[in-house]
Amino acid sequence: MSQSIADMRRDYVRDGLSEAQAPGEPFALFRQWFADAVQTEQLPVEPNAMTLATVDGDGRPHCRVLLLKGLDERGFTFFSNYESAKGEQLAVRPYAAMTFFWPSLERQVRIEGKVERVSFEDSDAYFQVRPLGSRLGAWASPQSRVIRDRAELEGYLAETERRFLDTAPHCPPHWGGYRLLPERIEFWQGRASRLHDRLNYRLVDGDWLRERLAP
């Protein structure tokens, strides 16, 4: 390695975040930042990609990258296999944190809160608009389980394709949506010399409290 990891750094100089730019509640600001990311970020960066962190029954944290698939006044929605590792973790401890990072904008958003399952109707509505390959994959893959090799997975897919040869795959009972109900949302704007702007929103007795955090 020609460059030391310790010497890798980037100074952030694109923009700032002041209280005057921030509304009293966080959803409007998130929607604006998300719209900016859709316009600015280029592939392979996906604007709706996020890191989702969960905790298992032993208190050990786990994280992975997922895609945000819904946002409304209730919270942030993503989809997964309920029998996967994350599904088992959320069943035991229904709380999670998600982080969005948009490098071109030098912005990060951190969200924390309780997680609930969305209704079957909402899960099925999203499932039906997924590409056929994704719908078949939701049936074929025993997500997070140990399998022998790639050939075993491809065998499961072949069986699934035969099963649904003459009919469209419906939403599996073990697959569906989760909604994170935010209790805290922090907006981070990179600034020079690591003196970043951090505006934090906390839900207190049903109202959002906005505060500035030291970088």
DRENDOVEX-885380 format. One line per 4 residues: their letters; for each residue y, x, z of C-alpha. Coordinates in pm, whole numbers. Layout:
residues N
A	Y,X,Z; ...
This chain:
residues 215
MSQS	0,0,0; 323,161,-118; 548,-34,119; 503,-73,491
IADM	455,-432,605; 707,-367,880; 969,-277,617; 928,-599,419
RRDY	1231,-822,467; 1470,-1046,281; 1825,-1136,376; 1918,-1503,341
VRDG	2266,-1562,201; 2242,-1878,-10; 2385,-2147,219; 2460,-2269,571
LSEA	2395,-2583,773; 2672,-2728,988; 2681,-3035,1206; 2930,-3186,963
QAPG	2657,-3177,694; 2396,-3340,917; 2370,-3718,974; 2291,-3871,1310
EPFA	1924,-3927,1220; 1693,-3681,1045; 1531,-3886,768; 1840,-3892,546
LFRQ	1874,-3515,571; 1503,-3462,499; 1524,-3682,190; 1825,-3485,66
WFAD	1657,-3151,127; 1336,-3275,-35; 1530,-3393,-341; 1696,-3052,-359
AVQT	1353,-2885,-343; 1218,-3102,-624; 1511,-2996,-841; 1508,-2628,-742
EQLP	1158,-2503,-661; 948,-2381,-954; 571,-2365,-991; 354,-2239,-831
VEPN	564,-2367,-538; 499,-2739,-484; 792,-2912,-309; 561,-3148,-118
AMTL	331,-2870,6; 324,-2834,383; 135,-2648,650; -38,-2891,886
ATVD	-138,-2772,1233; -386,-2953,1458; -563,-2870,1784; -932,-2914,1861
GDGR	-1094,-3033,2182; -1097,-2678,2323; -723,-2638,2268; -764,-2402,1974
PHCR	-506,-2445,1695; -597,-2482,1328; -367,-2495,1025; -395,-2543,651
VLLL	-178,-2636,352; -175,-2998,237; 46,-3219,20; 281,-3484,154
KGLD	206,-3814,-20; 438,-4062,147; 757,-4094,351; 921,-4401,502
ERGF	1108,-4497,818; 783,-4473,1015; 688,-4118,926; 515,-3871,694
TFFS	186,-3960,522; -98,-3738,399; -461,-3809,304; -790,-3647,393
NYES	-1157,-3692,474; -1183,-3851,820; -1504,-3655,882; -1347,-3317,798
AKGE	-1255,-3059,1060; -896,-3184,1071; -1021,-3542,1096; -1238,-3455,1395
QLAV	-949,-3268,1557; -709,-3558,1509; -966,-3798,1652; -976,-3594,1971
RPYA	-608,-3497,1988; -395,-3729,1770; -94,-3499,1752; 9,-3257,1479
AMTF	286,-3038,1345; 384,-2985,983; 609,-2725,824; 775,-2732,482
FWPS	912,-2405,339; 1125,-2398,27; 1188,-2029,-52; 1437,-2078,-336
LERQ	1659,-2283,-106; 1589,-2056,194; 1503,-2367,396; 1232,-2473,636
VRIE	1163,-2804,811; 937,-2835,1115; 805,-3177,1222; 603,-3265,1533
GKVE	462,-3592,1662; 176,-3832,1714; -60,-3908,1426; -213,-4245,1337
RVSF	-434,-4363,1054; -269,-4574,787; -421,-4909,694; -722,-4927,464
EDSD	-507,-5121,218; -255,-4836,200; -533,-4578,168; -703,-4776,-107
AYFQ	-376,-4825,-296; -320,-4449,-308; -686,-4375,-385; -675,-4594,-694
VRPL	-390,-4395,-851; -556,-4056,-798; -708,-3879,-1101; -1072,-3972,-1159
GSRL	-1188,-3623,-1072; -1016,-3640,-734; -1169,-3980,-660; -1516,-3853,-745
GAWA	-1456,-3542,-537; -1370,-3752,-232; -1718,-3904,-255; -1901,-3586,-351
SPQS	-1771,-3329,-102; -1896,-3320,260; -1564,-3164,355; -1571,-2879,608
RVIR	-1953,-2881,627; -2156,-2567,553; -2321,-2578,211; -2564,-2335,50
DRAE	-2359,-2237,-256; -2139,-2371,-535; -2442,-2512,-713; -2510,-2745,-419
LEGY	-2155,-2885,-441; -2186,-2930,-817; -2513,-3113,-757; -2339,-3356,-522
LAET	-2074,-3413,-789; -2336,-3478,-1057; -2504,-3735,-830; -2168,-3902,-769
ERRF	-2089,-3915,-1141; -2421,-4088,-1203; -2355,-4332,-919; -2022,-4437,-1066
LDTA	-2121,-4411,-1432; -2059,-4781,-1497; -1803,-4861,-1229; -1479,-4713,-1098
PHCP	-1516,-4529,-767; -1370,-4725,-477; -1210,-4575,-167; -1479,-4421,59
PHWG	-1492,-4546,418; -1471,-4184,539; -1150,-4109,348; -792,-4225,393
GYRL	-441,-4164,511; -273,-4035,823; 88,-4088,923; 271,-3842,1147
LPER	522,-4031,1361; 792,-3772,1425; 920,-3701,1772; 1094,-3379,1671
IEFW	1232,-3257,1335; 1401,-2918,1302; 1600,-2811,996; 1623,-2435,941
QGRA	1862,-2277,694; 1830,-1903,641; 2143,-1701,709; 2240,-1334,688
SRLH	2130,-1086,956; 1870,-1333,1087; 2146,-1549,1242; 1991,-1861,1094
DRLN	2117,-2219,1132; 1878,-2444,1324; 1956,-2812,1381; 1698,-2988,1593
YRLV	1650,-3365,1623; 1458,-3503,1924; 1357,-3864,1972; 1477,-3971,2318
DGDW	1425,-4331,2430; 1419,-4449,2071; 1733,-4263,1960; 1768,-3931,1784
LRER	1944,-3653,1974; 2078,-3373,1754; 2126,-3024,1894; 2177,-2669,1765
LAP	1920,-2405,1852; 1982,-2033,1870; 1802,-1842,1592
